[in-house]
Amino acid sequence: MSGLGLLALQGGAGSNAGSLAGAVLVFVVNLLIGAVGIHTGARLIVDKDVGYRRAVFTALIGAIVWAVVAFFLGWIPLLGPLLALVAWIGVINWRYPGGWGAAALIGFVAWIVAALVLYALAAIGLFEFSALGIPG
């Protein structure tokens, strides 16, 4: 994956990581971590229309949009990953008020928060450093 590729689901949940249940657990945890980042960013930047359920849906749709754009355009050096990032920010812009600037700031805060949460979880050995819904 490229440097700006979608942070893939990576199992680090012990022996269950290879099973379907382990994969579902890793998916859900990574999605929730991505949603925590988006929710925190939205609370800090726009502080309205910021329910956690909204953040989970935004993280899920954002991950799907990122993956689709990266799949079709990610092979283009520099432009492909940049377009995937703009598409992800576009999802945030669609889901939250404040325009493109606010969406970019929400995305930046989301990335920082998710990185900190993932670092903490990786430091105590629970999961690898990855999140669904937050580009890396």
N, C-alpha and C positions, 0 to 999 in steps of 0.2 A: 504494500500500500504506500501511497505517496505521503509526504509530510502532512498535507492537509486532508488526508483521507478520513473517512468516517471511522471513529473509534469503534472498532469491531467488538463484538461480544467475545470475550476471552474468558474461558472458565479457569478459575483458580480456587474453586470451592471444594478442594480435596478430591476424594475418590468419586464423588457424584458428578464431577464436571463432564464426564463422558456420557452420562445417561441422559435420556430425554428430560427427566425431572431436574437433573442438574443444569441442563441447558435452559430450561424454562426459568429456574431460579436465577441463573446468571442474567438472563434477559430481563426479568422483572427488576432485579436489583439495579442493573445498569440503567434501565429506563427511569427508575425512581431517582437515581442519582442525577441523571440528566435533567429531570423535572425539578429537583431541588435547586439546581443551578439556574434554570430559567425562572423559577418562581422567585428566587432571591433577587435576580437581576430586575425582574418586573417590579418587585416591591420597592427596590431602591430607585429605579428610574421613573416609572409612571405611577406607582402606588394607587392604582385603581384597576378594576377588572382583573384581579390577580389571584384568583382561587388556585389552589394546588391542583385540582382536577384539570383546570385549564392548562396548567403548565405540563401535566403528564400528556395530555392530548397534543400540545404544541411540540413536545419532545418527540413523540411518536411520529407525527406528521413531518416534522423537520428531518428526522432520521430517514424516513422514506424518500422525501424529496431530495435530500443530499445524496442518497444512494442511487437514485434514478439518474440525476444529473451527472454524478461522478461516473456511473456506468457508461453513459452515452458520450460524455464529453471529457471525462477525466484523463483520457489519453493525450489530450492537447497540452503540451508543456506550459506551465504557469497559468494559462487561460482556463483550462479545464477545472483545476482545483479552485480557482478564483470564482468561476461561475457557480460551482457547487456551494461555496461559502455565501455568495450573494443570494442564491436560491434559499439557503437555510435562513439567512437574515430576512428574506422576503416572507417566509412562513411566520417568523416572529412579528414582522410588520403587519401581516394579515390578522394575527391573533390578538395583538395588543395595540392600544392607541399610542399616538405620539410621533408617527412617521418613521422614516428610514434611519434618521439619526438616533432616535430612542431605541429602535430595534437593534441597531449595531451596538449601542451601549449595553442593552440587555444581553445580547449575545456575548459580549466581552466579559461582563460580570458573570454570566452563566459559565463560561469557560473557566474562569479563575476559581469560582466556587466548586465546580465539579472536579477540577484538578486538585484542589485542597482536600476535598472529601475522599477522592480516590487515593491520594497520597497517604492519607491517614489510614484508610482501609488496607492499602498495600503494606504499610509499615507494620501493621499488627498481623499481617499474613492472611487476611480474610479473602481478598480478591486481588486480581491483577489490576493494573492501571488502565481502565477502560470505562467508557460510558456510552450509552445509546442516547442519541438526541443532541449530543454536543460534539461538534467537529474537533478533530485533534490537530 
